[in-house]
Amino acid sequence: MVGAGCRSMPMDVWGRYIDELVSMRRCPPGQTPVGSNLCSGGGPPMDYYFHADDNYNIMAVTNSTGAVAERYEYGDFGEPQFLNSAGGAATHDCPASPPGTCSRYGNPYLFTGREYDPESRLYNYRTRYLDPEAGRFITRDTIGIWGDQSELGNGYSFVANSPFDVHDPFGRQAGGGGSGAGASAAVLASKAAAAHTAAKAAIAAVANGTGSVQAASVLIAAAVSAAALAFGDDVAMALQRTLQNALKNAQKPSTPQQPRPSPKRPPRIPVSKEDKDWKDTKPHHPVPELPTDPSQPPGEGWEWKGKGPPGSPDGSWVHPEKGKLHPHQDSPKHGPHWDWRDPDGNDWRIPPDGPPVPKRPCGRSQ
């Protein structure tokens, strides 16, 4: 597979594995492209060839004559050391980093074949960046902290701390990637379908009591990773939600739960509608403290319920023990106030600077 580099001339060639580099085309050191096949020194660009170990770490670059142009060594998590052709420490100038901390030949591909940025000192693993000094990704795993079971809930760790044995070309799952971009769409889709089938079978085993949740979780993670490779992140995230919900339902007890009896409320205050003094009724419960901003909760335990956003006419603040508060900010008859239904079901109108006033005879319908 051939891909364009940072300018029009540079060209990089990959092999069958998604991060298996074969060659690159660059102008000689100190020169820049000035045309489709011409460098600023007046000559054509040169082809350089990659030499990698079993982990796809680029260890050296050679020119078309087979002579070593540049060598590389790495720390445990890929922190690079640039060496000259003889194996000594590089001392050449770098455009955006200290001398000897970048490739003299414009090669960005280093540890596990991934792109390295000398300025930020980070590796690009497609969905997130790896800090080789810390040995951690700088952002959390996009498939969730338990999406990759091998990381044991650590959403920032890299290949389960096994950087020389395991690959993660997409920054999502240790061991994920395999043939990567070298595999055909049909092969990836077939693998995704097989992984999906295995995950559903494991969930069914949990439901009938013959399987474990841990085994099902591992297969779900594998199915999500395979779906991401075959169909993209959106499909993978939707599949993850579906399978995790199915696993959650598989763990629920099969016997129906008995409905819980509703708590008995005290009777409403027996005040007659004809009682002329009903407006002098006082609430039997503490009056809630009203917020100055209706979009903010009146205190702890209050939850907004309704179709509109908090503070709008289409909803109310609800507390399981203190009742319900509904804001009225533009009432033409009563002005700004709050409607309060206390825990006994009695309705009150609370002005901003006065005591609660019953909206109707307590315990009666209007």
MOCORKA-V393232 format. One record per residue. N is the residue number from 1. RES is the residue in one letter. SS is DSSP state (helix for helix, strand for strand, loop for the rest). OMEGA is omega in whole degrees, -180 to 180 (none if undefined). BURIAL is I if it has 16 or more other ideal C-beta (glycine too) atoms within 10 Angstrom, else O. Layout:
n res ss omega burial
N RES SS OMEGA BURIAL
N RES SS OMEGA BURIAL
This chain:
n res ss omega burial
1 M loop -177 O
2 V strand 179 O
3 G strand -179 O
4 A strand 177 O
5 G loop -174 O
6 C loop 176 O
7 R loop -174 O
8 S loop -175 O
9 M loop -173 I
10 P loop -179 I
11 M strand -179 O
12 D strand -178 I
13 V strand 179 I
14 W strand 175 I
15 G loop -175 I
16 R loop 179 O
17 Y loop -172 I
18 I loop 179 I
19 D loop 177 I
20 E loop -178 I
21 L strand 179 I
22 V strand -178 O
23 S strand 174 I
24 M strand 178 I
25 R strand -178 I
26 R strand 169 I
27 C loop 178 I
28 P loop 180 I
29 P loop 179 O
30 G loop 180 O
31 Q loop -180 I
32 T loop 178 O
33 P strand 175 I
34 V strand 179 O
35 G strand -177 O
36 S loop -179 O
37 N loop -177 O
38 L strand 178 O
39 C strand -177 I
40 S loop 177 O
41 G loop 178 O
42 G loop -179 O
43 G loop 179 O
44 P loop 175 O
45 P loop -178 I
46 M strand 175 I
47 D strand 177 O
48 Y strand -173 I
49 Y strand -176 I
50 F strand 175 I
51 H strand -174 O
52 A strand 175 I
53 D loop -176 O
54 D loop -180 O
55 N loop -178 I
56 Y loop 172 I
57 N loop 178 I
58 I strand -177 I
59 M strand -179 O
60 A strand 174 I
61 V strand 179 I
62 T strand 177 I
63 N loop -175 I
64 S loop 177 O
65 T loop -178 O
66 G loop 179 O
67 A loop 179 O
68 V strand 177 O
69 A strand -175 I
70 E strand 179 I
71 R strand -179 I
72 Y strand 170 I
73 E strand -173 O
74 Y strand 169 I
75 G loop -175 O
76 D loop -178 O
77 F loop 170 I
78 G loop 178 I
79 E loop -169 I
80 P strand 169 I
81 Q strand -177 O
82 F strand -177 I
83 L strand 176 I
84 N loop -175 I
85 S loop 180 I
86 A loop -180 O
87 G loop 177 O
88 G loop -179 O
89 A strand 180 O
90 A loop -179 I
91 T loop -176 O
92 H loop 179 I
93 D loop 177 O
94 C loop -174 I
95 P loop -175 O
96 A loop -179 O
97 S loop -179 O
98 P loop 180 O
99 P loop 177 O
100 G loop -179 I
101 T loop 177 I
102 C loop 178 I
103 S loop 179 I
104 R loop -176 I
105 Y loop 177 I
106 G loop 180 I
107 N loop 178 I
108 P loop -172 I
109 Y strand -174 I
110 L loop -174 I
111 F helix -177 I
112 T helix 178 I
113 G helix -178 I
114 R loop -177 I
115 E strand -180 I
116 Y strand 178 I
117 D strand -177 O
118 P loop -177 I
119 E loop 179 O
120 S loop -177 O
121 R loop 179 O
122 L strand 174 I
123 Y strand 177 I
124 N strand 177 O
125 Y loop 173 I
126 R loop -179 O
127 T loop 177 I
128 R loop -174 I
129 Y strand 179 I
130 L strand 173 I
131 D strand -175 I
132 P loop 179 I
133 E loop 180 O
134 A loop -176 O
135 G loop -177 I
136 R strand 169 I
137 F strand -178 I
138 I loop 174 O
139 T loop -175 O
140 R loop -178 O
141 D loop -177 I
142 T loop 179 I
143 I loop 177 I
144 G loop -175 I
145 I loop 176 O
146 W loop 176 I
147 G loop 176 I
148 D loop -175 I
149 Q helix -177 I
150 S helix -180 I
151 E helix 175 I
152 L loop 175 O
153 G loop 178 O
154 N loop -176 I
155 G loop -177 I
156 Y loop -175 I
157 S strand -175 I
158 F loop 177 I
159 V helix 176 I
160 A helix 179 I
161 N helix 176 I
162 S loop -171 O
163 P loop -179 I
164 F loop 180 O
165 D loop -171 O
166 V loop 179 I
167 H loop 174 I
168 D loop -173 I
169 P loop -178 I
170 F loop 179 I
171 G loop -176 I
172 R loop -174 I
173 Q loop 177 I
174 A loop -178 I
175 G loop -180 I
176 G loop 176 I
177 G loop 177 I
178 G loop -179 I
179 S loop 172 O
180 G helix -175 I
181 A helix -180 I
182 G helix 180 O
183 A loop 180 I
184 S loop 179 O
185 A helix -179 O
186 A helix 180 O
187 V helix 180 O
188 L helix 179 I
189 A helix 178 I
190 S helix 178 O
191 K helix 179 I
192 A helix 179 I
193 A helix 179 O
194 A helix 179 O
195 A helix 178 I
196 H helix 179 I
197 T helix 180 O
198 A helix 179 I
199 A helix 179 I
200 K helix 178 I
201 A helix 179 O
202 A helix 178 I
203 I helix 177 I
204 A helix 178 O
205 A helix 176 O
206 V helix -178 I
207 A helix -179 I
208 N loop 173 O
209 G loop -178 O
210 T loop -179 O
211 G loop -179 I
212 S loop 178 O
213 V helix -179 O
214 Q helix 180 O
215 A helix 179 O
216 A helix 180 I
217 S helix 178 I
218 V helix 180 I
219 L helix 175 I
220 I helix 178 I
221 A helix 179 I
222 A helix 179 I
223 A helix 179 I
224 V helix 179 I
225 S helix 179 I
226 A helix 179 I
227 A helix 179 I
228 A helix 179 I
229 L helix -175 I
230 A helix -170 I
231 F helix 179 I
232 G loop -173 O
233 D helix -177 O
234 D helix 179 O
235 V helix -179 O
236 A helix 180 I
237 M helix 178 I
238 A helix 178 O
239 L helix 179 I
240 Q helix 179 I
241 R helix -178 O
242 T helix -178 O
243 L helix 179 I
244 Q helix 176 I
245 N helix 178 O
246 A helix 178 I
247 L helix 178 I
248 K helix 179 O
249 N helix -180 O
250 A helix -179 I
251 Q loop -179 O
252 K loop 178 O
253 P loop -177 O
254 S loop -179 O
255 T loop -180 O
256 P loop 179 O
257 Q loop 178 O
258 Q loop 179 O
259 P loop 179 O
260 R loop 179 O
261 P loop 179 O
262 S loop -179 O
263 P loop 179 O
264 K loop 178 O
265 R loop 177 O
266 P loop -180 O
267 P loop 178 O
268 R loop -179 O
269 I loop -176 I
270 P loop 178 O
271 V loop -178 I
272 S loop 178 O
273 K loop -180 O
274 E loop -179 O
275 D loop -177 O
276 K loop -177 O
277 D loop -175 O
278 W helix -180 I
279 K helix 179 O
280 D helix -180 O
281 T loop 178 I
282 K loop 179 O
283 P loop 179 I
284 H loop -178 O
285 H loop 177 O
286 P loop 180 O
287 V loop 180 I
288 P loop 174 I
289 E loop -176 O
290 L loop 177 I
291 P loop 175 I
292 T loop 179 O
293 D loop -177 O
294 P loop -180 I
295 S loop 179 O
296 Q loop -179 O
297 P loop 179 I
298 P loop -179 I
299 G loop -180 O
300 E loop 176 O
301 G loop 179 O
302 W loop -178 I
303 E strand 179 O
304 W strand 177 I
305 K strand 180 O
306 G loop -179 O
307 K loop -178 O
308 G loop 177 O
309 P loop 179 O
310 P loop 179 I
311 G loop -178 O
312 S loop 179 O
313 P loop -176 O
314 D loop 178 O
315 G loop -179 I
316 S strand 170 I
317 W strand -173 I
318 V strand 176 I
319 H strand -175 I
320 P loop -177 O
321 E loop -175 O
322 K loop 176 I
323 G strand -175 I
324 K strand 179 I
325 L strand 179 I
326 H strand -177 I
327 P strand 171 I
328 H strand -176 I
329 Q loop -175 O
330 D loop 179 O
331 S loop -179 O
332 P loop -177 O
333 K loop -174 O
334 H loop -176 O
335 G loop 180 O
336 P loop 178 O
337 H strand 176 I
338 W strand 169 I
339 D strand -178 I
340 W strand 170 I
341 R strand -175 I
342 D loop -177 I
343 P loop 179 I
344 D loop -179 I
345 G loop 179 O
346 N loop -176 I
347 D strand -178 I
348 W strand 173 I
349 R strand -177 I
350 I strand 175 I
351 P strand -177 O
352 P loop -176 O
353 D loop -180 O
354 G loop -180 O
355 P loop 178 O
356 P strand 178 I
357 V strand 180 O
358 P strand -179 I
359 K loop -179 I
360 R loop 176 I
361 P loop -175 I
362 C loop 178 I
363 G loop -179 I
364 R loop 175 O
365 S loop 179 O
366 Q loop none O
